[in-house]
Amino acid sequence: MYKRLKDLREDNDLSQKKVAEILGISQQYYSEYEIGKRPIPVIHLITLSQHYKTSVDYILGITDISQPYAKKRTVKR
């Protein structure tokens, strides 16, 4: 289901165990994200998008553009 999770992990030469450590979960739990057995929480999507420097939309397959979105600028009043 989340094919890009595996692709991003492999492209960055990371093991499932290392990604699981980044997320603070077990390797087994993370493995279930990759195969679509368990839905991935939004907080983990955000963490991974920041780690891989991409967007949540890219990870989810909503877009094929891997560059992250520009940060929203706030206007001071």
MODELLER restraints for C-alpha pairs under 7 A, 6 or more apart:
rsr = mdl.restraints
at = mdl.atoms
rsr.add(forms.Gaussian(group=physical.xy_distance, feature=features.Distance(at['CA:1:A'], at['CA:34:A']), mean=6.99, stdev=0.5))
rsr.add(forms.Gaussian(group=physical.xy_distance, feature=features.Distance(at['CA:1:A'], at['CA:35:A']), mean=6.00, stdev=0.5))
rsr.add(forms.Gaussian(group=physical.xy_distance, feature=features.Distance(at['CA:1:A'], at['CA:36:A']), mean=4.68, stdev=0.5))
rsr.add(forms.Gaussian(group=physical.xy_distance, feature=features.Distance(at['CA:2:A'], at['CA:34:A']), mean=5.45, stdev=0.5))
rsr.add(forms.Gaussian(group=physical.xy_distance, feature=features.Distance(at['CA:2:A'], at['CA:35:A']), mean=6.73, stdev=0.5))
rsr.add(forms.Gaussian(group=physical.xy_distance, feature=features.Distance(at['CA:2:A'], at['CA:36:A']), mean=6.16, stdev=0.5))
rsr.add(forms.Gaussian(group=physical.xy_distance, feature=features.Distance(at['CA:2:A'], at['CA:60:A']), mean=6.50, stdev=0.5))
rsr.add(forms.Gaussian(group=physical.xy_distance, feature=features.Distance(at['CA:3:A'], at['CA:34:A']), mean=6.58, stdev=0.5))
rsr.add(forms.Gaussian(group=physical.xy_distance, feature=features.Distance(at['CA:4:A'], at['CA:59:A']), mean=5.46, stdev=0.5))
rsr.add(forms.Gaussian(group=physical.xy_distance, feature=features.Distance(at['CA:5:A'], at['CA:34:A']), mean=5.96, stdev=0.5))
rsr.add(forms.Gaussian(group=physical.xy_distance, feature=features.Distance(at['CA:5:A'], at['CA:59:A']), mean=6.37, stdev=0.5))
rsr.add(forms.Gaussian(group=physical.xy_distance, feature=features.Distance(at['CA:6:A'], at['CA:34:A']), mean=6.08, stdev=0.5))
rsr.add(forms.Gaussian(group=physical.xy_distance, feature=features.Distance(at['CA:16:A'], at['CA:27:A']), mean=5.81, stdev=0.5))
rsr.add(forms.Gaussian(group=physical.xy_distance, feature=features.Distance(at['CA:16:A'], at['CA:30:A']), mean=6.78, stdev=0.5))
rsr.add(forms.Gaussian(group=physical.xy_distance, feature=features.Distance(at['CA:16:A'], at['CA:31:A']), mean=6.76, stdev=0.5))
rsr.add(forms.Gaussian(group=physical.xy_distance, feature=features.Distance(at['CA:17:A'], at['CA:27:A']), mean=4.80, stdev=0.5))
rsr.add(forms.Gaussian(group=physical.xy_distance, feature=features.Distance(at['CA:20:A'], at['CA:26:A']), mean=5.62, stdev=0.5))
rsr.add(forms.Gaussian(group=physical.xy_distance, feature=features.Distance(at['CA:20:A'], at['CA:27:A']), mean=5.23, stdev=0.5))
rsr.add(forms.Gaussian(group=physical.xy_distance, feature=features.Distance(at['CA:20:A'], at['CA:30:A']), mean=5.73, stdev=0.5))
rsr.add(forms.Gaussian(group=physical.xy_distance, feature=features.Distance(at['CA:23:A'], at['CA:44:A']), mean=6.45, stdev=0.5))
rsr.add(forms.Gaussian(group=physical.xy_distance, feature=features.Distance(at['CA:32:A'], at['CA:38:A']), mean=5.32, stdev=0.5))
rsr.add(forms.Gaussian(group=physical.xy_distance, feature=features.Distance(at['CA:33:A'], at['CA:39:A']), mean=6.12, stdev=0.5))
rsr.add(forms.Gaussian(group=physical.xy_distance, feature=features.Distance(at['CA:33:A'], at['CA:40:A']), mean=5.79, stdev=0.5))
rsr.add(forms.Gaussian(group=physical.xy_distance, feature=features.Distance(at['CA:45:A'], at['CA:56:A']), mean=6.03, stdev=0.5))
rsr.add(forms.Gaussian(group=physical.xy_distance, feature=features.Distance(at['CA:46:A'], at['CA:56:A']), mean=6.43, stdev=0.5))
rsr.add(forms.Gaussian(group=physical.xy_distance, feature=features.Distance(at['CA:49:A'], at['CA:55:A']), mean=5.26, stdev=0.5))
rsr.add(forms.Gaussian(group=physical.xy_distance, feature=features.Distance(at['CA:49:A'], at['CA:56:A']), mean=5.61, stdev=0.5))
rsr.add(forms.Gaussian(group=physical.xy_distance, feature=features.Distance(at['CA:53:A'], at['CA:68:A']), mean=6.12, stdev=0.5))
rsr.add(forms.Gaussian(group=physical.xy_distance, feature=features.Distance(at['CA:54:A'], at['CA:66:A']), mean=5.38, stdev=0.5))
rsr.add(forms.Gaussian(group=physical.xy_distance, feature=features.Distance(at['CA:54:A'], at['CA:67:A']), mean=5.14, stdev=0.5))
rsr.add(forms.Gaussian(group=physical.xy_distance, feature=features.Distance(at['CA:54:A'], at['CA:68:A']), mean=4.25, stdev=0.5))
rsr.add(forms.Gaussian(group=physical.xy_distance, feature=features.Distance(at['CA:55:A'], at['CA:66:A']), mean=6.67, stdev=0.5))
rsr.add(forms.Gaussian(group=physical.xy_distance, feature=features.Distance(at['CA:55:A'], at['CA:67:A']), mean=6.74, stdev=0.5))
rsr.add(forms.Gaussian(group=physical.xy_distance, feature=features.Distance(at['CA:55:A'], at['CA:68:A']), mean=4.62, stdev=0.5))
rsr.add(forms.Gaussian(group=physical.xy_distance, feature=features.Distance(at['CA:55:A'], at['CA:69:A']), mean=6.52, stdev=0.5))
rsr.add(forms.Gaussian(group=physical.xy_distance, feature=features.Distance(at['CA:57:A'], at['CA:63:A']), mean=5.78, stdev=0.5))
rsr.add(forms.Gaussian(group=physical.xy_distance, feature=features.Distance(at['CA:58:A'], at['CA:64:A']), mean=5.98, stdev=0.5))
rsr.add(forms.Gaussian(group=physical.xy_distance, feature=features.Distance(at['CA:58:A'], at['CA:65:A']), mean=6.42, stdev=0.5))
rsr.add(forms.Gaussian(group=physical.xy_distance, feature=features.Distance(at['CA:58:A'], at['CA:66:A']), mean=5.71, stdev=0.5))
